[in-house]
Each structure stands twice: as structure tokens, then as C-alpha cells.
């Protein structure tokens, strides 16, 4: 019995990064993804593992279905969210692909697009694009026909705009982000405007927190003006470069405490999205995610 449990622990620990990666991409929330993984672990303990032919298939299926259920209820909760909702950023410095075989569907801008899809469609896209599951395997997980799954994944791909498909590489992204931050800190709106596309949008996730814009800010001039004064404490913050969702980000510290996360999305045309996270809960989740890969022991799974 003890040996059986030990084997169950070993299997789960090995697959845990993948399970978290699936749940996180479907939910856009590290906190909710951790809850899903914890529930999967409890179910794995209670399962008659002797009849499980493939632990990978069983655990992937359980994780995906639970994440879809949570996503369906989360959609209702987010209807009451004040202002733009952004996915929770996760630290990927230890796990650049966050458990996936490929880094697809990890950037915040892309997760934001996926959030607009029905949860089942989102899950099918994630399993195919990020984890390279075969269509018949996805069909079994979602309890659909392979033909339907192919249609769903194709439909999900069509939701991606040219900006998502043509995003710059990590090195160019980092260069643009740092140039943006330097210009914003200096109040140099002309340099900022030169970095932005004409149709740029700035999204601020604060859930009603004071000072966070509650509507998207559109256009090169308006976004540049907002960014020089926003956050209003540029002269008093400390800027910490971080890696989030496989790309460069910035954590802004005020009075010694992390207060704001920001990053950008860009193509060769320039920066087309500026993303700000002020929500204290999401900042806390990002800080907690730094320890996820190091502290992934079953007692806390």
C-alpha cells in the first residue's frame, strides 16, 4: 500500500507542471489553476489506480474537465469585475513554458484573447497548440468527436488577430518594453508615441482600485499621455525587471512593496497593447508563482 502511494506521488509530481500549465491557460488565473491541481491530486489519491491504463491521460482529462467547470463559473463572476480584466501574470523564470511542450498560449495578450472563447473551445486550443495532444486524445478528454475537435481548434485559431500571430521575439519585446519604461519615466511623450501603433490600447486591471483606468484607453497620444503620468508615482517607484508568461515584464515597487505589474504586446509595427495590473490579489499571485516550481511537493499540491 505504501509503495503504491509512493508511486502515485512520483507520477503526480512528474506531471504536475503539465497539469498546472493546462489549468492556467484555460483559466488565466494561477490561483484557480492551483486549486484545480490540488483537487486533481485528491482525486488521484482516491482513484483505483490499478485500473488506470494511462496516468497521463487520466490526470490530463481530470485537470481539463475541472478547469472547464471552473472557467464556466468564473465567467459569471467576472461579469461583476470593475474595469478591464487581465489574466494573472505568472513568473516563468524557472519554467519558461509553464509546463508545456511549447510556449504557445502563454503570453498575457494571447490569454486575454482566449478568455473570449467558450471554455471547451479554449481547452481544445490549449491542448493542441501548447501541449501537442493528438486530435483523438483531445476528443476523448472533451468527450467529443475528433472531427468536432478539429473544427473547434480551427475556429479558435481564427479568433487570433494578426497582432497575436506576428508578435516580436523575446529579445525585441524586452528592448521595446525597456524603451517604453524609460520614456514613460522621463515623461517623454514624443518617444513614447514613436514606440506605439496608431491603434494601441492600454488596459488597466484594478477591479475598482483608486487611480486605475476603468475603461480601455485608445490611441497613440492618449496612451502616451496616460503612461507618463501613470502610475502617478513614477519618480518614487523602484523598477524591477521580471519574466512573466515567457516574456519580459516590469514590477513596480512603491514604499518597498510590489504595487504594479506591467508589460506590453508588440509586433514589428510597434507596441499595440500596454497591460497594467494593479489588483493586489494578482500581484500577490505573481509573487507566489515565483515559488511554485520550487515548492511543488505533494503535501502542498
N, C-alpha and C positions, 0 to 999 in steps of 0.2 A: 504493500500500500504506500509506504513511504517512498519507495523507488518510483512508483507510478506518479506520485505528486511531484517528485523531483524532476521527472521527465516532462511533466506538464509545465512546470515552471520554466525549464530550459527552452521549450518550444515557444512559450509565450514571450519570454524575454527577447528571444531572437527575432520574433515577428513584430514586436511592439512598435518599433519605429514605423513600419509599414502601416500598421493599424492606425496609429496616430495620424500619419500622413493622409490616409484616406478620409478619416473623420474630419480633420482640419479643413481639407479642401472642400468637402461637402458643406461644412458649417460656417467656415470663415471665422471661427472662434476657437482659440486654443483651450479656453476654459471648458467649453462644451465638448470639445474633442476629448479632453482628458476624462471627462465624466463618462463619455461613451466607452473609452478604452477600459475604464475601471469596471463598468457593467459587463463588458465582454469578458474580462478576467473572471468575474464572479460566475458568469455562465459557463466558462471553460472549466472552472473547478467543479461545478455541479453536473457537467455533462458526462455521460458514459463514454469515455474516450476510446474504449476498446472497439467501439463500432464506428469510430470516425476514420474514414478511409484517408482523407487528406486534411491534416490540421490547418494548412494554409487556406484551403477552400472554405473550411468551416469558419475559421476566425475572420477571414475577409468578408464572407457573406454576413456573418453576425454583425460585424462592425458597420458595414454598408447599410444594412436594413435599419439598425438602430439610429445611425446618423440621419437617414432619410426621415425617420419618425420625428427626431428632434428638430430637423430643419422645417418640417411642416408646422410644428408648434411655434418655432422661433419666428417664422414669417408673421404670425399673428401678433406676437409680442413686439416685433419691430415696427408694426404699424403705429405704435404709440411713441416711438422714438422721436426725440425732438431734434430736428435738423438732419443733415445727411448722416447715413450710417456707413461706416467703413469696416472692413474686416479687421480683426485684431492682428497686429503685426507679431511675428514670431522671430526670435533670434535664430539664425541659421548658420552661425559661425562654426559650430561643431558638426552640423549636419546640413550641408549646403542644399540638399534636395529634400530635406524634411521627410526622410524615409522612403522616397520614391525611387524608381529606377531612372526616371528622368525628372528634370526640374519643372516640367510643364505644370500650368495651373497653380503656380505658387506666388507669382508676383501679385501685389495687392490690387493693382489695376485690373488684372485678369480675374482675380477672385471676385471683384466687385461686379464684373460682367456676368460671371457665373451665378451670382446671387439673384439675378433677374430670371434665371431659368427655373422651371419646376424642379424640385429636389431629385426626382428619379432621373430626369434628363441630365442634371448636374452630375449625379453619381456615375452615370454611364460614361460621360465625357471624361471624368477624373480617372476612372478605372482603365479606360482605353489609352488616354493621352499621357497620363503621368505614370501609370503602373504597368502599361503594356499588356493588360489582360486580353486574352483572345475573346472574340465576339461570343462564342458558345459559352465560355466561362462567365462572362458578364450576364448573358441571358439566364444562366442558372441562378446567379446571385440575385438578379432582379425579378426572376420568375416571369420572364418574357421570352418571346421567340427571338432567335438570332437575327432574323430579318427586321423585326421591330427595333432591336438594339442598334443595328446599323443605321436605320433611319433616324433614331434618336441622336446618335453621335453626330451624324451628318448635319442634323438640324442645329445642334448645339454649336458646331463649328461655324455655321453661318451667322450666328449671333456675334461672332468676334468681328470687330471693326478692323479696318486696315491698320489703325494705330496699334492694336494689340498684336497683329501679325508681324508688323515691321519694327518692333521695338529695338532700340540700340543694344549693343552688347554691354556686359557688366562694366568694362573699363570706361566706355564712353558715358555710360549712365553715371558713374561716380564722378567723372570730370564735369558733367553738366550740373549735377547736384551741388558740388562744391562751389562751382562758379555762381550758381543761384544763391546759395547761402552767403557767400562773400559779398555779392552785390546787395542783397537784402540788408545785411548788417550795416553796410555803408550808406544805405539809403539811396543807392544809385539806380533810379528807376529806368534810366536810358539803357544801362547794361542789362537790366532785368528784361526789359521789353525785347531786347535783341535775342535773348535766350528762348522766348516764348513763341508759340504759334499763334496766329490771329484768333483761333477759336479755343484757346486754352481755357480750362475751368479749374477753379480752386474749390476743394471740398473740405469742410471742417467738421470733424466728428467730436461733438462736445456733449451731446444729449442734454442741451439746455444750460451748459456751464456758461457763466458770465464771460463775455468777450469773444466767444466763438460764433462765427457767422452761422446763421440758421438756414441760410439758403445758399445754393451754389453761386459762386462769383464768376462771371463770364467775361472773356475778352482780355486782350493783352494789357491795355492800360489799367483797367480796374484790378486785375490780378497783381500787376506790378506795384500799384499803389498800396493795395492791401498788404502785400508781402513785406514792404519796407516798414510798415507800422505794426506788423502782425507776425509774431506776438509783440505787443507794445513794449515789452521789456528787453528788446534786442541788446541794448547797451549793458544790461545787467545779467544776461544769461551766460552760462558756460555751454559750449557746443561740443558734444561727444559724438564722433563718427561711430556708427554701428552697422552691423549687417543684419538685414531683416528681409525675410522672404526671398533670399538668394540675391538681393541687390543692396546697394548702399542706402543707408538711412542716417538720420541725424536725431539724436536725443538731446533735448534742450533742458538744462538743469537751472532751476531758479531757487535761490537761497539754499543751494546744496542738494536739492531734491529734484528728481526727474519729473518734469511737468508737461512736456510736449514731445511727441514724435512727429517727424515729417519726412517725406520723401517725394519723388517726382516720377512721372512716367514720360518717356520721350521716344521719338523716332528721329530719323535723320533730318526731319523738318524742324525739330526743336522740342521743347517741353510742352506737352499738351495737357498734362494734369499735374496739379500740385495737391498733395494729400497731407492733411494735418489731423493728428489725433490728440485731442485734449482730454478725452474721457479718462478720469483717474483709474477706473477699473481696467481699461485696456492698457494703460501704461503699466499698471501692476502686473497684468498678464504677460506683457512683453518681458518685464524683468524676471518673472517666474520662469519664462520659457528658456532663459539662459541656462537654467539648471536641469531642464527636462532630460536631455540625453545623458547627463552625468548621473542623475539621481533616479534613473528608471529601474528601480528594484521592485520586486513584486509586492513587498509589504506596502508600497505606496502607489502601486499602479493604478 
